């Protein structure tokens, strides 16, 4: 009975760890997508095709 109980606890711990890694991976992807979007916005602004037109350069 003790072996079964500890095995179940270990399996639950592994599942929790896998879920935490999945959530962390999703968060990293969101950050990378945000950085990519911001980079494109900065590039567009520098070239004058973005949200604001650069007329001083």
C-alpha positions in Angstrom: 0.0 0.0 0.0 2.8 2.4 0.8 4.5 1.7 -2.5 1.3 2.4 -4.4 0.7 5.6 -2.5 4.3 6.9 -3.1 4.1 5.9 -6.8 0.9 7.9 -7.2 2.4 10.9 -5.5 5.5 10.8 -7.7 3.3 10.6 -10.8 1.3 13.6 -9.7 4.5 15.5 -9.0 5.8 14.7 -12.6 2.5 15.8 -14.1 2.6 19.1 -12.1 6.1 19.7 -13.2 5.2 19.0 -16.9 2.3 21.4 -16.6 4.5 24.1 -15.1 7.0 23.7 -17.9 4.2 23.9 -20.5 3.0 27.1 -18.9 6.5 28.6 -18.7 7.1 27.7 -22.4 3.8 29.5 -23.4 4.9 32.6 -21.4 8.3 32.6 -23.1 6.6 32.4 -26.5 4.3 35.3 -25.6 7.4 37.4 -24.6 9.2 36.5 -27.8 6.1 37.4 -29.9 5.8 40.7 -28.0 9.5 41.5 -28.6 9.1 40.7 -32.3 6.1 43.0 -32.6 7.9 45.8 -30.8 10.9 45.4 -33.0 8.8 45.6 -36.1 7.1 48.8 -34.8 10.5 50.4 -34.1 11.8 49.5 -37.5 8.6 50.9 -39.1 9.0 54.1 -37.2 12.6 54.5 -38.2 11.8 54.0 -41.8 8.9 56.4 -41.7 6.2 53.8 -42.5 5.1 53.2 -38.9 2.5 54.7 -36.6 4.3 58.0 -36.8 6.1 59.4 -39.8 9.7 60.5 -39.4 10.1 63.8 -41.1 13.2 65.0 -39.2 15.6 62.3 -40.6 
